[in-house]
Amino acid sequence: MKCDKCKNENTWLEMIGKELVCHKCLSKHRLMGNILRTHANTFKFLLKKLNLQGFEGYMGITDEQIQKLVNINQLKIKYKPKEDRYSIL
């Protein structure tokens, strides 16, 4: 099957709304990509709860929406809030 975004052939695709998307494209969202690689069950839980309509909706997920549903620290995912990502020491 082909990914609807990058058009590459892949056997493992996730369904986001009506679109089939590969793991490489899903990893473009920084926090959700980390959750997908480390906790697949939590990733599927988030997809159900957020009720996404497509890949654009997936890329529009904010970090706050994820944190309302899942405790990132409990999953032991290293995460810096958006304001601190590019701070100069």
C-alpha positions in Angstrom: 0.0 0.0 0.0 1.1 3.6 -0.6 1.4 6.4 1.9 -1.0 9.3 0.9 1.6 11.9 1.8 5.0 10.8 0.5 3.6 8.2 -2.0 6.2 5.6 -0.9 5.3 1.9 -0.8 5.0 0.6 2.8 3.4 -2.3 4.5 2.8 -0.6 7.9 0.5 2.4 7.6 -1.6 4.2 10.2 -5.0 5.5 9.3 -5.5 9.2 10.1 -9.1 10.1 9.2 -9.5 8.8 5.7 -5.8 8.9 4.9 -3.1 6.2 5.1 0.1 7.6 6.4 3.6 5.9 7.0 5.6 6.2 10.1 8.1 8.5 8.5 5.4 11.1 7.8 3.9 10.6 11.3 7.3 11.3 12.9 7.2 14.8 11.5 5.2 15.9 14.5 7.9 16.0 17.2 6.0 14.9 20.3 3.6 12.5 18.6 6.5 10.9 16.7 8.2 10.2 20.0 5.1 8.7 21.4 4.6 6.5 18.3 8.2 5.2 18.5 8.1 4.5 22.3 4.4 3.8 23.2 2.3 2.5 20.3 -0.8 1.8 22.5 -0.7 5.4 23.9 -0.4 6.7 20.3 -3.5 4.8 19.2 -5.3 6.0 22.3 -4.5 9.7 21.5 -5.7 9.2 17.9 -9.0 7.9 19.1 -9.5 10.7 21.7 -8.5 13.5 19.5 -10.9 12.4 16.7 -8.8 13.7 13.8 -10.2 14.3 10.3 -6.9 14.0 8.4 -3.2 14.5 8.3 -3.5 18.3 8.5 -5.4 17.9 11.7 -2.7 15.5 13.0 0.0 18.1 12.3 -2.1 20.8 14.0 -2.2 18.9 17.3 -0.7 21.1 20.1 1.4 19.9 22.9 -1.2 21.1 25.4 -3.9 18.9 23.8 -1.6 15.9 24.3 -0.7 16.8 27.8 -4.4 17.1 28.8 -4.9 13.4 27.8 -1.6 11.8 28.7 1.1 12.5 31.4 4.3 12.8 29.3 6.5 12.6 32.4 5.0 9.3 33.5 5.8 7.9 30.0 9.4 8.9 30.6 9.6 10.9 27.3 12.1 13.7 27.3 10.2 16.8 26.4 11.0 20.5 26.5 8.1 23.0 26.2 7.9 25.1 23.1 9.3 28.2 24.8 12.4 26.5 26.0 13.3 24.6 22.8 15.5 27.4 21.4 16.7 29.1 24.5 20.2 30.4 24.5 22.3 29.4 27.5 
